[in-house]
Amino acid sequence: MRPVRRVFLAAVLAALALPAAAGAASPCKVTPSDRHMTTRINLDAGPAKELVDVFNFRGAGSPQTDLMVCRRSGGRWVRASLRRIWGPGPGNPQSGLLDAWVGNLDRIDRRVEVAARNNSTASVGDQLVIMRQQGLHSLRFSRLQTIAADTVTMKRPKTGSAYVTATVKDTHSIDGQKHTEKWTYSTSRKRWVCSTDCFGRPDYAMTACTGEVPGIGGSAAADIRVQGMTCTSAKQVIAHWMASPHTPVDGFTVTSPMQYRVLGRQGGKAFYFALRGTD
């Protein structure tokens, strides 16, 4: 499979809305963007390859990463699917999409994966979002997992599954030591898991929540994860902590916080989040 190819565009004209119904055809164009990483790959086992475009979308003012799939129809490219996979993030020019990998990354499941490396801020670091085809030959992708660290990159060896290297600074780790984790593909869990230099950060086994909790001074609790409790109840506790950081809060002991990472526990319940907007 061909490697991902970078295409830098100042603007892509003639933006059209998302298809109103599944299967509706739209021109394969997007609103103004400053980074595109494209690859042509056969997703549906048809005679022609499809175009997979991972791009940094700045039309809303704040960076976000979108994933678009286009197919050939009537001698032209038409949009088959389009979805946001990361963001919106902080509005500085350096944030957003940094790199992308497209292909059968696990080399076990025959479906295609898309891995997009995104950067929020120096405090929050990188998030590697991994998407997978909804089904064999599908032109749509679903989220598989997100790996967050100070820096996160993916390598594709000549044989075997791709692996992820996640570097965590000493100021961001529970034990106060720098870690260079290696994440390898697990056939039993059907996802990438940490296998080397893992320092036991709590978000490995936790459930991810959508959305953020705003705090004072433009800060926010991002990448919220929970264990033994609902996202709604965790966000209520987090909101109290964001308004006045202290421990305990609503019966939860804050056992970190690591710098820019916060962990709260109460018996079998726990929440964990990254503190954004503290640069």
SULPENOR-V427213 format. One record per pair of residues at least 4 apart in sequence whose C-alpha atoms are under 8 Angstrom apart, sorted by the first residue. I is the first residue (numbers start at 1). J is the second residue. Records with the same first field share a line. If there is no record, write none. Layout:
I->J / J
This chain:
1->41 / 103
2->39 / 40 / 41
3->39 / 101 / 102
4->37 / 38 / 39 / 100 / 101 / 102
5->37 / 38 / 39
6->35 / 36 / 37 / 38
7->35 / 36 / 37 / 38
8->34 / 35 / 36
9->33 / 34 / 35 / 36
10->32 / 33 / 34
11->31 / 32 / 33 / 34
12->29 / 30 / 31 / 32 / 33
13->29 / 30 / 31 / 32
14->29 / 30 / 31
15->29 / 30 / 31
16->26 / 27 / 29 / 30 / 31
18->26 / 82
19->23 / 24 / 25 / 26
20->24
23->80
24->80
25->78 / 79 / 80
26->78 / 79 / 80
27->77 / 78 / 79
28->70 / 77 / 78 / 79
29->79
31->57 / 59
32->57 / 58 / 59
33->55 / 56 / 57 / 58 / 59
34->55 / 56 / 57 / 58
35->55 / 56 / 57 / 97
36->53 / 54 / 55 / 56
37->53 / 54 / 55 / 99 / 100
38->51 / 52 / 53 / 54
39->51 / 52 / 53 / 102
40->49 / 50 / 51 / 52
41->49 / 50 / 51 / 52 / 103
42->46 / 48 / 49 / 50
43->49 / 50 / 112 / 136 / 137 / 138 / 139
44->136 / 137 / 138 / 139
45->137
48->72
49->71
50->69 / 70 / 71 / 72
51->69 / 70 / 71
52->67 / 68 / 69 / 70
53->67 / 68 / 69
54->65 / 66 / 67 / 68 / 100 / 116
55->65 / 66 / 67 / 97
56->63 / 64 / 65 / 66 / 96 / 97
57->63 / 64 / 65 / 66
58->62 / 63 / 64
61->91
62->88 / 89 / 90 / 91 / 92
63->87 / 88 / 89 / 90 / 91 / 95 / 96
64->84 / 85 / 86 / 87 / 88 / 89 / 96 / 97
65->84 / 85 / 86 / 87 / 88 / 96 / 97 / 118
66->82 / 83 / 84 / 85 / 86
67->82 / 83 / 84 / 85
68->79 / 80 / 81 / 82 / 83
69->79 / 80 / 81 / 82 / 139 / 140
70->77 / 78 / 79 / 80 / 81
71->77 / 78 / 79 / 80
72->76 / 77 / 78
73->77 / 78
80->139 / 140
81->139 / 140
85->129 / 143
86->118 / 129
87->96
89->95 / 96 / 120
90->95 / 120 / 121
91->95
94->119
95->118 / 119 / 120 / 121
96->118 / 119 / 120
97->116 / 117 / 118 / 119
98->116 / 117 / 118 / 119
99->116 / 117 / 118
100->114 / 115 / 116 / 117
101->114 / 115 / 116 / 154
102->112 / 113 / 114 / 115
103->112 / 113 / 114
104->108 / 109 / 110 / 111 / 112 / 113
105->112 / 113 / 114 / 156 / 161 / 162
106->113 / 160 / 161 / 162 / 185
107->160 / 161 / 162
108->161 / 187
110->136
111->132 / 133 / 135 / 136 / 137
112->132 / 133
113->130 / 131 / 132 / 133
114->130 / 131 / 132
115->128 / 129 / 130 / 131
116->128 / 129 / 130
117->126 / 127 / 128 / 129 / 152 / 153
118->126 / 127 / 128 / 129
119->124 / 125 / 126 / 127
120->124 / 125 / 126 / 127
121->125 / 126 / 276 / 277 / 279
122->150 / 279
123->150 / 260 / 275 / 276 / 277 / 278 / 279
124->149 / 150 / 260 / 274 / 275 / 276
125->148 / 149 / 150 / 151
126->148 / 149 / 150 / 151 / 152
127->146 / 147 / 148 / 149 / 152
128->146 / 147 / 148 / 152 / 153
129->143 / 144 / 145 / 146 / 147
130->143 / 144 / 145 / 146
131->141 / 142 / 143 / 144 / 145
132->141 / 142 / 143 / 144
133->137 / 138 / 139 / 140 / 141 / 142
134->138 / 139 / 140 / 141 / 142
144->191
145->191
147->152 / 166
148->152 / 166
149->166 / 167 / 168
150->166 / 167 / 168 / 169
151->166 / 167 / 168
152->164 / 165 / 166 / 167
153->164 / 165 / 166
154->162 / 163 / 164 / 165
155->162 / 163 / 164 / 165
156->161 / 162 / 163
157->161 / 162
161->184 / 185
162->184 / 185
163->182 / 183 / 184 / 185 / 192
164->181 / 182 / 183 / 184
165->180 / 181 / 182 / 183
166->180 / 181 / 182 / 183
167->178 / 179 / 180 / 181
168->172 / 173 / 178 / 179 / 180 / 181
169->173 / 177 / 178 / 179
170->175 / 176 / 177 / 178 / 179
171->176 / 177 / 178 / 258 / 259
172->176 / 258 / 259 / 260 / 261
173->177 / 178 / 179 / 199 / 201 / 258
174->199 / 201 / 256 / 258
175->199
179->197 / 198 / 199
180->196 / 197 / 198
181->194 / 195 / 196 / 197 / 198
182->194 / 195 / 196 / 197 / 198
183->192 / 193 / 194 / 195 / 196
184->192 / 193 / 194 / 195
185->190 / 191 / 192 / 193
186->190 / 191 / 192 / 193
187->191
194->198
200->204
202->206 / 263 / 272
203->207 / 225 / 272
205->227
206->225 / 226 / 227
207->225 / 226 / 227
208->223 / 224 / 225 / 226
209->223 / 224 / 225 / 226 / 231
210->223 / 224
211->222 / 223 / 224
212->220 / 221 / 222 / 223 / 224
213->220 / 221 / 222 / 235 / 238 / 239
214->218 / 219 / 220 / 221 / 239 / 242
215->219 / 220 / 221 / 239 / 242 / 243
216->220 / 242 / 243
218->277
219->275 / 276 / 277 / 278
220->242 / 275 / 276 / 277
221->238 / 242 / 273 / 274 / 275 / 276
222->273 / 274 / 275 / 276
223->273 / 274
224->271 / 272 / 273 / 274
225->231 / 271 / 272 / 273
226->230 / 231 / 234 / 269 / 270 / 271 / 272
227->268 / 269 / 270 / 271
228->268 / 269 / 270
229->233 / 234 / 269 / 270
230->234
231->235
232->236
233->237
234->238 / 271
235->239
236->240
237->241 / 249 / 250
238->242
239->243
240->244 / 245 / 249
241->245 / 246 / 249
246->254
247->252 / 253 / 254
248->252 / 253 / 254
249->253 / 254
251->266
252->264 / 265 / 266
253->264 / 265 / 266
254->262 / 263 / 264 / 265
255->262 / 263 / 264 / 265
256->261 / 262 / 263 / 264
257->261 / 262 / 263
258->262
260->274 / 275 / 276 / 278
261->272 / 273 / 274 / 275
262->272 / 273 / 274 / 275
263->270 / 271 / 272 / 273
264->270 / 271 / 272
265->269 / 270 / 271
266->270
